């Protein structure tokens, strides 16, 4: 059983400070002390008694990944392998795995997290979108549903599927079928009460506009990573 989920912001090592400044500002969080052999990891700490659900990794490219926290790491690694994952690195108390088409994710021990951070400035960072080549989409959809045990729902458009978590978990998964073959990757999504207001606020903090679509706006953060502002209710995650 998945007890908590973290969204990881993956950015190049040399961009760690720029990424930390931006992502703490747009999530109303403070950066924890850095950890890891090279200080490559940090957690974005919310206030108000809430539990963290976003972490930052330097050296991870410009994407994102999921970090699942569970009661029994060893049993969950076995479960993930049975679902079709492969183990990339096993550190005992935590492990790095990859989906059938190569999207990495992590599993670690649950530390009692249970209080979801509040909506900030009309937005909530609440979704990891896995971007999948057309030929891998069906297999990945089956995999993520089996891995999590959550329902896989058809999205607002045929190229999207939502892997919907229980309401008390802070991060959900969106699967996006791409138009052309490429390596599987992932990016982060904010749910926004007002996308234009969110765009303006993020631009003031150094982000740049990339493109706008019917239900989402693509942005680039100051460290070069792409993410989206989406027209979803930040309280429920549902499309407005």
N, C-alpha and C positions, 0 to 999 in steps of 0.2 A: 504493500500500500504506500502510495506517495503521500508524505506528510507535509511537504513544503516544496516550493519551486523557486529557484533563482534564475533571473535573466542575466547572462554574462555579456558585458560590452567588451569585445575583443578588438584591440587596437595595437599598432606597432609599438615596440618598446620605446622608441625615441619620441613617440607622441603621447606617452602616458600622462604627463603633467597637463598638456592641453586638453586631453580627453577628460581627465579628472575634474578640471575646472568647469568645463562645459556641462558634464553629466550631473555633477552635484548641483549646479545652478538650476538646471531644468527639472530636477526631481526634488528640490528642497531638502537635500541631504548633506551630510558631512562625510569626508573621507576618513576611513579608519587608518590606523598605522599600516604601512605597507608590509607585506610578508612574502614568504617564498625565498628560495636561494638567492635570487637577484632582485628581490623586492618587486616582483612582477604582479602581485595580487593585492587588491584592496576591496573593501566592502563599502557601499554607499549607505550610510547610517541615517535613518529617518528620526525625527523627533516625536514627541507626544506619546511615548511608550509603545510605538509600533515596532514591528520586527523588520529587519532588512529583507529585501527580495531582489536586489540588484548588486552585482559585483563587477569589477573592472579587472581586465587582464592585459598586461603589456606583453607584446610578442605574439599575439594571436591574429595578426592580419587586420582586416577592416570589417569583420563580420560580427557574429553573435553566436552564443550557444546556450543550452539549457543545463541546469544543474539540479538534479532531483535529490531530495533528502528523504531517507526512508529509515525504518526501524532496523532492518537487517540487510546490511550492504551485500554480504556474501550471497544471500538468497536472491537478492534483487539482480545481482550480476548474472547469476544462473538463469533467472527469468528472462533477462534481456537477451542473453545468448540464444535461448530457446525461441525467442520472438524473431531472431534474425540478426541481432547485433553481433559485432566482433569487439573483443577487448583490445584497446590500443595501448593502455598502460594500467597496470594494477599496482596500486600503492597500499593495499591492505585495507586501510580504513576508508579509502575512497578509490575510485577507478574512473578512467577515461574510456569511453566506448564510442563506436560509430555505427550509424544506421546502415542498412544494406547499400545505399548509394553514397555513403561516406560522410554524412553529417555527424560531427562529433558532439557528444554530450557527456555529462559527468553524473556520478552517483556518490553520495556521501551520507554520513549518519545524521539523522534528525537531531537537532539540539533544542527542541521544544518551541520553535517558532510557531506563532499562531495568529498574531495580530497584523492584519494587512494595513499598510500605510494609507493615509488619507489622500484624497484627490488634492492636487496642488495647482493653483492658478488655472482651474478648469481642465486639467489634463492628468492622465495617469499612464505611466510606462507599464504596460500590462500584457504585452504579447511578443513572442518570438515567432517570426514568419520564416518558415523553411522554404527556400526557393529550389524547385525540383525540375529537372529536365522531363519532357513529355513521356519518354519511354520508361522512366522510373516512378512516375506519379502514383500509379495504382499500388505498386509494391510498397512504396513509402507510406501511403495512406493506411494500408493494412498494418504495416509495422507499428506506426505511432499509436494507433488505436489499441493494438495488442499490448504494446509496451506499457502504456499508461493505464489501460482499463477504462478509459474515458470514451464517451460516444464520439464518433466522427460524423459531423453534420455537413451537408452541402451548404456552401457559402452563398453570398448574394449574387455571385457570378459562377459560371461552371468551372472556372479555373481555380476556385478556392474551396478548401474544406477546413472546417473548424474542428479541432480536437478540444472538446469543451471540458474543463476541469470542474470539480465541485466548487460551489460559490465561495467557500472560505479560503481557497488557494489564490495567490496573488498574480500568477502568470499563466496565460493560456497559450495554445499553439495554433498557428494558422499554417496550412499547407498551400503553397501556390505553385500551380503548374505553369512553367515557363513556355514561351513560344518556340524556343530552339534549344538544342542540346547544349549543355554546359555542366561543369562540376556543380554538385549540390552545395549550397551555402545557406546563410541565414542573415536576417537583419531584424532590428527592433522596431516596434510600433507603439505609438502613443494613442490612447483613446482621448478624443478632444470634444469638449462642449462646443467650441467655436474654432474651426481650423484656421481661419484667417487671423484671429487673435493669437492663436498658438504660434503660427508662423512668424508674426511680428515679434512676439516675445523671444522666440528662439533666434531670430535674426539679430536682435539686439545683443544676444549673448555670443554671437559669432558664427551661427549656422548660415548656410546659403541655400537658396531655393534651387531645386533641380527641375521638377515638373509637377503638374497638377492633373488629377484625374477626377472622376465623378465622386468617389468616396474616400480618396486619399491624396495626400500631398507628399512628394518625395523631397527630402532635405539632405544636406551634407553637413556633418558636424565639423568643427574647426580642425579636428585631427584627420579628416578625410573619409570618415565612414558614412555610408548612406543609411538613412532610417526614414520612417514614414509617420506622418500625422494623419490619423484616420477619423472618419466621421462616425465614431461609436460613442455610446454613453460611457463616460469614465467610471460610473458607479456599477454598471452591470456588464459592460463589455459588448453589449448588443448594438447592432447597427441602428442608427436613428432614422 
